Amino acid sequence: MSTCAFFENGACVEPMEAHIRKGLEIIDGLYLRRGYARFLSRILDVDPKLAGELLRKAYILHDVGKCLEEFQKRRASFGFHEFYSALVARNVFGKYGAIGNVMSVAILLHHHDWIRGKSPKRPGNLRLCDDCIAVLEELSGEKLPREIQWKEWNEFMQETKEVMRRNLRSVYSLLLPLVVADNYAAHLNRGGKGSTLVEEIFEVLKVRGWDVAGGLSCGL
């Protein structure tokens, strides 16, 4: 089973590995090479090298919820994948203690949608597809579970609110690069489709001197 990050009319437009690698261009080139790890290290109270690694790992796993077998077999939308991704991240990054919780909350919020019309439901199949796990394990250097360890939405959100109350600055220091990298990768890999947020991100990149227009058949 091939692993996809975006389907259109049942066809895979953006493979998961391509989405991750393209976003890492921004994480590495726009943030880490400009000293963001030093800033992040002060916020998280860890060594700068570890801070940079944690940011990369958070991005690599931000869409791991899309690895659900039922998503990949359905070949359509990935509803609530950010919540499923956060559940996996909470498991994988638990060894980092409170910072792991911050990482999972940043992943939960990477589509900047705190308010929801309905709560995520437990999928019928909690298993993650093997191909996706293999890709993300290789890129992240982390061992991933084969199934999502389920937690009900209301319980998870109570924990999330406490993390936000205690570590708001830490959450947003991770969240901002995740949002930028996610939208950058999606825009380039999906043929230039985007939103107002994407347009704003690309305007900032142009100011920063990033020649990204060459990555789009239609330019900017």
Backbone as numpy.savetxt, mean C-alpha at the origin, in Angstrom:
# Nx Ny Nz CAx CAy CAz Cx Cy Cz
-1.81 -19.22 -11.34 -2.65 -18.02 -11.34 -1.77 -16.78 -11.34
-1.88 -15.93 -12.35 -1.11 -14.70 -12.37 -1.69 -13.73 -11.35
-0.83 -12.88 -10.79 -1.24 -11.96 -9.75 -1.42 -10.57 -10.32
-2.58 -9.98 -10.13 -2.91 -8.72 -10.75 -3.30 -7.67 -9.71
-2.91 -6.41 -9.96 -3.29 -5.31 -9.09 -4.46 -4.51 -9.64
-4.77 -4.69 -10.94 -5.88 -3.95 -11.54 -6.40 -4.70 -12.76
-7.70 -5.00 -12.72 -8.37 -5.64 -13.84 -9.28 -4.64 -14.54
-9.41 -4.79 -15.84 -10.36 -4.00 -16.60 -11.05 -4.91 -17.60
-12.36 -5.04 -17.46 -13.14 -5.94 -18.32 -12.59 -7.36 -18.28
-12.18 -7.79 -17.08 -11.70 -9.15 -16.89 -10.27 -9.38 -17.29
-9.61 -8.38 -17.87 -8.22 -8.53 -18.30 -7.30 -7.83 -17.29
-6.14 -8.41 -17.05 -5.18 -7.82 -16.13 -4.44 -6.69 -16.84
-4.64 -5.48 -16.36 -4.00 -4.31 -16.94 -2.68 -4.00 -16.23
-2.67 -4.26 -14.93 -1.47 -3.94 -14.13 -1.12 -5.11 -13.22
-0.04 -5.85 -13.50 0.39 -6.92 -12.60 0.83 -6.36 -11.25
0.68 -7.15 -10.22 1.04 -6.72 -8.88 2.51 -6.32 -8.79
3.39 -7.13 -9.35 4.82 -6.81 -9.26 5.13 -5.48 -9.92
4.50 -5.21 -11.06 4.72 -3.94 -11.76 4.24 -2.77 -10.91
3.12 -2.94 -10.22 2.58 -1.87 -9.38 3.54 -1.57 -8.23
4.08 -2.61 -7.62 4.98 -2.41 -6.50 6.29 -1.79 -6.96
6.87 -2.33 -8.01 8.17 -1.82 -8.47 8.07 -0.37 -8.95
7.00 -0.02 -9.62 6.84 1.36 -10.08 6.69 2.32 -8.90
5.92 1.93 -7.89 5.77 2.78 -6.72 7.06 2.94 -5.92
7.87 1.90 -5.92 9.15 1.98 -5.21 10.09 3.01 -5.86
9.86 3.32 -7.13 10.64 4.38 -7.76 10.45 5.69 -7.02
9.21 5.96 -6.62 8.91 7.18 -5.88 9.41 7.09 -4.44
9.16 5.95 -3.79 9.63 5.77 -2.41 11.13 5.99 -2.33
11.86 5.37 -3.25 13.32 5.48 -3.23 13.81 6.82 -3.76
13.28 7.24 -4.91 13.83 8.40 -5.59 13.36 9.74 -5.06
12.10 9.83 -4.68 11.56 11.11 -4.21 11.70 11.27 -2.71
11.66 10.16 -1.96 11.68 10.24 -0.50 13.02 9.82 0.10
13.39 8.57 -0.05 14.57 8.07 0.67 15.86 8.73 0.21
16.01 8.98 -1.08 17.24 9.63 -1.56 17.31 11.09 -1.17
16.23 11.65 -0.69 16.19 13.05 -0.27 16.17 13.18 1.25
16.52 12.09 1.95 16.67 12.17 3.40 15.42 11.91 4.21
14.37 11.36 3.58 13.13 11.14 4.32 13.31 10.12 5.44
14.24 9.19 5.28 14.46 8.18 6.32 14.93 8.84 7.62
15.74 9.90 7.51 16.19 10.60 8.72 15.02 11.27 9.43
14.16 11.90 8.64 12.96 12.50 9.22 12.08 11.43 9.86
11.85 10.35 9.14 10.99 9.28 9.63 11.58 8.62 10.87
12.89 8.53 10.92 13.53 7.90 12.08 13.26 8.69 13.36
13.21 10.01 13.23 12.91 10.84 14.41 11.46 10.67 14.84
10.58 10.53 13.88 9.16 10.36 14.20 8.91 9.00 14.85
9.53 7.96 14.28 9.30 6.59 14.77 10.25 6.19 15.89
11.28 7.02 16.12 12.29 6.74 17.14 13.02 5.42 16.86
13.49 5.30 15.62 14.28 4.14 15.23 15.48 4.63 14.40
16.40 3.73 14.12 17.55 4.04 13.28 17.09 4.44 11.88
17.74 5.41 11.22 17.32 5.83 9.88 17.28 4.69 8.86
18.23 3.77 8.94 18.22 2.65 7.99 16.96 1.82 8.17
16.61 1.53 9.42 15.39 0.75 9.67 14.16 1.55 9.25
14.15 2.84 9.49 13.00 3.66 9.10 12.75 3.57 7.60
13.83 3.64 6.80 13.68 3.51 5.36 13.18 2.14 4.96
13.67 1.10 5.63 13.22 -0.26 5.33 11.75 -0.43 5.66
11.31 0.15 6.77 9.90 0.03 7.17 8.98 0.72 6.18
9.40 1.87 5.67 8.60 2.56 4.66 8.47 1.72 3.40
9.58 1.14 2.95 9.54 0.31 1.74 8.65 -0.92 1.98
8.78 -1.54 3.12 7.99 -2.73 3.43 6.49 -2.40 3.48
6.17 -1.25 4.08 4.76 -0.84 4.15 4.19 -0.66 2.75
4.96 -0.05 1.86 4.47 0.12 0.50 4.33 -1.23 -0.20
5.30 -2.08 -0.05 5.26 -3.38 -0.73 4.03 -4.18 -0.34
3.59 -4.04 0.91 2.43 -4.82 1.38 1.13 -4.01 1.38
1.13 -2.80 0.85 -0.08 -1.97 0.97 -1.27 -2.56 0.22
-1.03 -3.37 -0.80 -2.12 -3.98 -1.58 -2.19 -5.50 -1.41
-1.59 -6.02 -0.36 -1.56 -7.48 -0.20 -2.96 -8.07 -0.11
-3.95 -7.29 0.31 -5.33 -7.78 0.36 -5.86 -8.17 -1.00
-5.30 -7.59 -2.06 -5.70 -7.97 -3.42 -5.25 -9.38 -3.77
-4.41 -9.96 -2.95 -3.92 -11.32 -3.19 -4.94 -12.40 -2.82
-6.06 -12.00 -2.24 -7.09 -13.00 -1.93 -7.45 -13.79 -3.18
-7.51 -15.09 -3.03 -7.82 -15.95 -4.18 -9.13 -15.57 -4.84
-10.12 -15.21 -4.05 -11.42 -14.91 -4.65 -11.36 -13.61 -5.45
-10.52 -12.66 -5.08 -10.32 -11.46 -5.89 -9.67 -11.81 -7.22
-8.62 -12.61 -7.15 -7.87 -12.93 -8.37 -8.70 -13.79 -9.33
-9.52 -14.66 -8.79 -10.38 -15.49 -9.63 -11.55 -14.69 -10.22
-12.02 -13.70 -9.48 -13.15 -12.89 -9.94 -12.74 -11.94 -11.07
-11.48 -11.49 -11.04 -10.92 -10.63 -12.10 -11.74 -9.35 -12.30
-12.03 -8.71 -11.17 -12.82 -7.47 -11.23 -12.33 -6.53 -10.14
-13.23 -5.96 -9.37 -12.87 -4.98 -8.35 -12.29 -5.65 -7.11
-11.66 -4.82 -6.26 -11.02 -5.31 -5.04 -11.61 -4.59 -3.82
-12.92 -4.68 -3.66 -13.59 -3.96 -2.59 -13.05 -4.27 -1.21
-12.73 -3.21 -0.45 -12.21 -3.31 0.91 -10.83 -3.95 1.00
-10.10 -3.97 -0.12 -8.79 -4.62 -0.07 -7.86 -3.95 0.91
-8.03 -2.64 1.15 -7.14 -1.95 2.09 -7.31 -2.48 3.51
-8.54 -2.88 3.86 -8.77 -3.47 5.19 -8.13 -4.85 5.27
-8.31 -5.66 4.24 -7.69 -6.98 4.22 -6.17 -6.85 4.24
-5.65 -5.84 3.54 -4.21 -5.60 3.54 -3.73 -5.23 4.95
-4.50 -4.40 5.64 -4.12 -3.98 6.99 -4.11 -5.16 7.96
-5.05 -6.09 7.79 -5.06 -7.29 8.64 -3.80 -8.11 8.44
-3.39 -8.28 7.18 -2.16 -9.03 6.90 -0.96 -8.28 7.47
-0.93 -6.96 7.25 0.19 -6.16 7.73 0.31 -6.22 9.25
-0.83 -6.17 9.94 -0.80 -6.25 11.40 -0.13 -7.55 11.85
-0.38 -8.62 11.12 0.23 -9.91 11.42 1.72 -9.91 11.11
2.07 -9.48 9.90 3.46 -9.53 9.44 4.35 -8.59 10.24
3.86 -7.39 10.53 4.68 -6.37 11.18 4.52 -6.34 12.69
3.85 -7.34 13.24 3.66 -7.40 14.69 4.97 -7.42 15.45
6.02 -7.94 14.84 7.33 -8.02 15.51 7.93 -6.65 15.77
7.41 -5.60 15.11 7.90 -4.25 15.33 7.12 -3.51 16.41
6.23 -4.21 17.10 5.49 -3.62 18.20 4.57 -2.50 17.76
4.61 -1.37 18.47 3.72 -0.25 18.19 3.93 0.29 16.78
5.15 0.24 16.28 5.41 0.71 14.91 4.69 -0.17 13.90
4.61 -1.46 14.15 3.87 -2.35 13.27 2.41 -1.97 13.19
1.83 -1.55 14.33 0.44 -1.09 14.32 0.29 0.19 13.50
1.26 1.09 13.61 1.25 2.31 12.82 1.30 1.99 11.34
2.14 1.03 10.97 2.26 0.64 9.56 0.94 0.08 9.04
0.28 -0.74 9.83 -0.98 -1.33 9.39 -2.07 -0.27 9.24
-2.08 0.74 10.11 -3.08 1.80 10.00 -2.81 2.67 8.77
-1.54 2.96 8.49 -1.21 3.71 7.28 -1.67 2.95 6.04
-1.51 1.65 6.05 -1.97 0.82 4.93 -3.49 0.86 4.82
-4.17 0.79 5.96 -5.63 0.86 5.97 -6.13 2.14 5.30
-5.41 3.23 5.50 -5.87 4.54 5.06 -5.28 4.99 3.73
-4.61 4.09 3.01 -3.89 4.56 1.82 -4.82 4.98 0.69
-6.12 4.71 0.82 -7.09 5.28 -0.14 -7.84 6.45 0.48
-7.29 6.98 1.57 -7.80 8.17 2.25 -9.32 8.18 2.39
-9.86 7.04 2.88 -11.32 6.93 3.05 -11.67 6.40 4.44
-11.60 7.30 5.41 -11.93 6.92 6.79 -13.42 6.64 6.96
-14.25 7.43 6.31 -15.70 7.27 6.44 -16.19 6.27 5.40
-16.97 5.29 5.84 -17.45 4.25 4.95 -18.96 4.10 5.07
-19.59 3.78 3.95 -21.03 3.57 3.96 -21.43 2.23 4.55
-20.52 1.25 4.49 -20.80 -0.06 5.06 -19.50 -0.71 5.51
-19.63 -1.70 6.35 -18.46 -2.36 6.91 -17.99 -3.51 6.04
-16.67 -3.74 5.98 -16.16 -4.90 5.24 -16.67 -6.20 5.85
-16.99 -7.15 5.01 -17.45 -8.46 5.46 -16.33 -9.49 5.34
-16.46 -10.53 6.10 -15.48 -11.61 6.04 -15.59 -12.31 4.69
-14.49 -12.40 3.93 -14.55 -13.11 2.64 -14.88 -14.59 2.84
-15.49 -15.18 1.84 -15.80 -16.61 1.92 -14.55 -17.46 1.95
-13.47 -16.96 1.33 -12.20 -17.67 1.28 -11.12 -16.70 1.73
-10.46 -17.00 2.84 -9.43 -16.12 3.40 -8.04 -16.41 2.86
-7.93 -17.35 1.95 -6.61 -17.75 1.47 -6.06 -16.75 0.46
-4.75 -16.48 0.58 -4.04 -15.63 -0.36 -3.40 -16.51 -1.43
-3.38 -16.04 -2.67 -2.86 -16.87 -3.76 -1.33 -16.98 -3.65
-0.84 -18.15 -3.97 0.58 -18.47 -3.79 1.48 -17.57 -4.63
1.09 -17.28 -5.87 1.92 -16.44 -6.73 2.13 -15.06 -6.13
1.08 -14.50 -5.58 1.16 -13.17 -4.99 2.05 -13.18 -3.76
1.88 -14.18 -2.92 2.71 -14.30 -1.73 4.18 -14.39 -2.12
4.49 -15.16 -3.14 5.88 -15.33 -3.57 6.48 -14.00 -4.01
5.71 -13.22 -4.77 6.20 -11.92 -5.25 6.46 -10.98 -4.08
5.51 -10.87 -3.17 5.62 -9.91 -2.08 6.66 -10.35 -1.04
6.81 -11.64 -0.84 7.86 -12.11 0.06 9.24 -11.80 -0.50
9.42 -11.99 -1.78 10.71 -11.70 -2.40 11.05 -10.21 -2.30
10.06 -9.35 -2.56 10.31 -7.92 -2.56 10.47 -7.35 -1.15
9.72 -7.90 -0.19 9.72 -7.34 1.17 10.73 -7.99 2.10
11.13 -9.23 1.80 11.98 -9.95 2.73 11.25 -10.44 3.96
9.93 -10.39 3.93 9.10 -10.82 5.06 8.39 -12.12 4.73
8.08 -12.88 5.78 7.29 -14.11 5.64 5.82 -13.76 5.79
5.02 -14.10 4.78 3.60 -13.77 4.80 2.76 -14.99 5.17
1.63 -14.77 5.86 0.72 -15.87 6.16 0.03 -16.33 4.88
-0.42 -17.57 4.86 -1.14 -18.10 3.69 -2.61 -17.73 3.72
-3.11 -17.35 4.88 -4.49 -16.91 5.01 -4.54 -15.66 5.87
-5.55 -14.82 5.63 -5.77 -13.65 6.47 -6.28 -14.10 7.83
-5.67 -13.59 8.87 -6.17 -13.84 10.22 -7.27 -12.82 10.50
-8.50 -13.28 10.49 -9.65 -12.39 10.47 -9.87 -11.68 11.79
-10.28 -10.43 11.71 -10.74 -9.65 12.86 -11.91 -8.80 12.38
-12.95 -8.72 13.18 -14.13 -7.97 12.78 -13.80 -6.48 12.66
-14.48 -5.82 11.74 -14.23 -4.42 11.42 -14.34 -3.52 12.64
-15.41 -3.66 13.42 -15.61 -2.77 14.57 -14.48 -2.90 15.58
-14.04 -4.12 15.82 -12.93 -4.33 16.76 -11.64 -3.72 16.22
-11.38 -3.94 14.92 -10.17 -3.40 14.31 -10.19 -1.87 14.34
-11.35 -1.28 14.11 -11.45 0.17 14.08 -11.25 0.78 15.46
-11.68 0.10 16.49 -11.41 0.60 17.84 -9.92 0.64 18.10
-9.21 -0.40 17.67 -7.76 -0.43 17.82 -7.11 0.65 16.95
-7.66 0.85 15.76 -7.13 1.86 14.85 -7.26 3.26 15.44
-8.39 3.55 16.02 -8.60 4.87 16.63 -7.60 5.12 17.75
-7.28 4.08 18.50 -6.31 4.24 19.58 -4.91 4.49 19.01
-4.57 3.78 17.94 -3.27 4.01 17.29 -3.20 5.44 16.77
-4.29 5.91 16.15 -4.32 7.27 15.63 -4.21 8.30 16.76
-4.87 8.03 17.87 -4.84 8.95 19.00 -3.42 9.09 19.56
-2.71 7.98 19.63 -1.37 7.98 20.21 -0.27 8.35 19.21
-0.50 8.06 17.92 0.60 8.13 16.95 0.18 8.79 15.64
-0.63 9.84 15.73 -1.15 10.46 14.50 -0.03 10.90 13.56
0.98 11.55 14.09 2.07 12.04 13.25 2.81 10.88 12.59
3.03 9.81 13.32 3.71 8.64 12.76 2.90 8.03 11.62
1.59 7.90 11.83 0.73 7.33 10.79 0.84 8.14 9.51
0.71 9.46 9.62 0.70 10.29 8.42 2.09 10.42 7.80
3.13 10.25 8.59 4.49 10.28 8.03 4.74 9.08 7.13
4.09 7.96 7.41 4.13 6.79 6.53 3.08 6.88 5.44
1.92 7.40 5.79 0.79 7.42 4.85 1.06 8.27 3.62
1.64 9.45 3.80 1.85 10.34 2.67 2.66 9.69 1.55
3.84 9.11 1.82 4.57 8.45 0.73 3.80 7.28 0.11
3.04 6.55 0.92 2.26 5.43 0.39 1.23 5.92 -0.63
0.53 7.00 -0.29 -0.50 7.53 -1.19 0.12 8.03 -2.48
1.23 8.76 -2.37 1.88 9.29 -3.56 2.38 8.16 -4.45
3.06 7.18 -3.86 3.61 6.07 -4.64 2.52 5.23 -5.28
1.44 4.97 -4.54 0.33 4.17 -5.06 -0.31 4.83 -6.27
-0.59 6.12 -6.16 -1.23 6.83 -7.27 -0.29 7.01 -8.45
0.97 7.24 -8.18 1.98 7.36 -9.24 2.03 6.07 -10.06
2.16 4.94 -9.36 2.26 3.66 -10.05 1.01 3.34 -10.84
-0.15 3.55 -10.22 -1.41 3.25 -10.90 -1.58 4.11 -12.15
-1.25 5.37 -12.05 -1.42 6.29 -13.18 -0.55 5.87 -14.36
0.70 5.56 -14.10 1.60 5.20 -15.19 1.28 3.81 -15.77
1.01 2.86 -14.89 0.82 1.49 -15.35 -0.54 1.23 -15.97
-1.49 2.13 -15.72 -2.86 1.92 -16.24 -3.19 2.88 -17.38
-2.17 3.37 -18.04 -2.38 4.17 -19.24 -2.82 5.59 -19.02
-2.46 6.16 -17.86 -2.75 7.57 -17.64 -4.09 7.88 -17.01
-4.84 6.84 -16.60 -6.12 7.10 -15.94 -5.86 7.57 -14.51
-6.59 8.62 -14.11 -6.35 9.13 -12.78 -7.46 10.02 -12.27
-7.17 10.73 -11.20 -8.14 11.56 -10.52 -7.53 12.94 -10.28
-8.28 13.81 -9.60 -7.74 15.11 -9.23 -6.52 14.96 -8.36
-6.54 13.99 -7.45 -5.39 13.73 -6.59 -4.17 13.37 -7.43
-4.35 12.52 -8.42 -3.24 12.13 -9.29 -2.68 13.35 -10.00
-3.54 14.21 -10.50 -3.10 15.41 -11.20 -2.25 16.29 -10.27
-2.68 16.41 -9.02 -1.92 17.21 -8.06 -0.56 16.58 -7.77
-0.53 15.26 -7.65 0.73 14.57 -7.40 1.71 14.79 -8.55
1.21 14.70 -9.77 2.09 14.86 -10.92 2.56 16.31 -11.06
1.75 17.26 -10.65 2.18 18.66 -10.65 3.35 18.84 -9.69
3.26 18.22 -8.51 4.34 18.29 -7.54 5.60 17.63 -8.09
5.43 16.49 -8.75 6.59 15.79 -9.31 7.28 16.64 -10.37
6.50 17.34 -11.17 7.11 18.21 -12.18 7.92 19.33 -11.52
7.39 19.89 -10.44 8.12 20.91 -9.70 9.42 20.34 -9.15
9.37 19.09 -8.73 10.55 18.42 -8.18 11.55 18.01 -9.27
11.15 18.19 -10.53 12.06 17.86 -11.61 11.94 16.46 -12.15
10.87 15.77 -11.81 10.67 14.41 -12.30 10.07 14.44 -13.70
10.79 13.85 -14.66 10.27 13.78 -16.03 9.42 12.52 -16.17
8.18 12.63 -15.75 7.29 11.46 -15.77 6.43 11.41 -17.01
6.37 12.49 -17.76 5.48 12.50 -18.92 5.88 11.45 -19.93
7.16 11.13 -19.99 7.61 10.12 -20.94 7.06 8.74 -20.66
6.56 8.53 -19.44 5.99 7.25 -19.10 4.57 7.08 -19.57
3.98 8.13 -20.14 2.59 8.07 -20.58 2.53 8.28 -22.11
1.76 7.46 -22.75 1.62 7.57 -24.20 1.01 8.91 -24.60
0.18 9.49 -23.72 -0.50 10.75 -24.03 0.21 11.95 -23.43
1.33 11.71 -22.72 1.99 12.81 -22.05 1.18 13.31 -20.89
1.46 14.52 -20.45 0.72 15.10 -19.32 -0.08 16.30 -19.79
